[in-house]
């Protein structure tokens, strides 16, 4: 068989590319959802919730709902992102997408572990209903529609891979599911169950759940890379491939309705108003950057930096 020489490049990888830079950062900052979350921290979380005399079944129900939403979301994107890896034709970008798939799988594993080792034992000990994270009562119409649209946007890349459809796919996954919905939810969790965050979010003083917050911190760091990659790609598609910025804005605004619909359900353990405002502010900042060809995407270290001060909305933008 005659081998065809690839004369378009000298080496297979470009260490200066966006995709390779993010991939290397993912490798160097690897964490293990079992090894790096000590068993003692989860045991402490469990005991704190068991001994929280003020904890009501309504609050625990919402706590379960939040964890179920995150676990299902991580599982969904683990399954749905594969078409993008197939559609991309740059090896450096493909490598980074594979690292995202791996990381979403790790996030899924963390939430599964937390449910088994904390949620179920607390429910049993407190006499609350012990249920599973797949219970359909946790998932409202807005949440389901958001992830159905994400799946459809990814699958479309397999049959109609155009610059506009790529931009929409990045908007669905990287800029809404991860950058807005997930980051808003994680900020709500850290505000409620740690000393950091916004004091206006928790409805009362809840115990500091160190195991949960530690896992969330690792996850947020991973997703800072994911968000930055998506922002870079959408900005390039607008500036270099002629994608209409209005298409991007319309897609993001349409999906934002599902985010608000999901976040506004949280009323027992958090105040949904500042969370919805936070999510809208984050979306506005993303739009401002990606639709401006001259705007500089924050470097990867800035994107993964975790700052739980009340003005965190500006920290990763």
Secondary structure, DSSP 8 states (H G I E B T S, - for coil): -------S-SSS--TTSHHHHHHHHHHHT---TTTTS-HHHHHHHHHHHHS-TT--HHHHHHHHHHHHHHHHHHHHHHHHTHHHHHH---HHHHHHHHHHHHHHHHHHHHHHHHIIIIIHHHHHHHT-----TT-GGG--HHHHHHHHHHHHHHHHTTT---HHHHHHHHIIIIIIIIIIIIHHHHHHHHHHHSSSS-TTTBSS-----HHHHHHHHHHHHHHHHHHHHHHHHHHHHHHHH---HHHHHHHHHHHHHHHHHHHTT--SSB-HHHHHHHHHHHHHHHHHHHT-TT-----HHHHH----STTGGGTT-
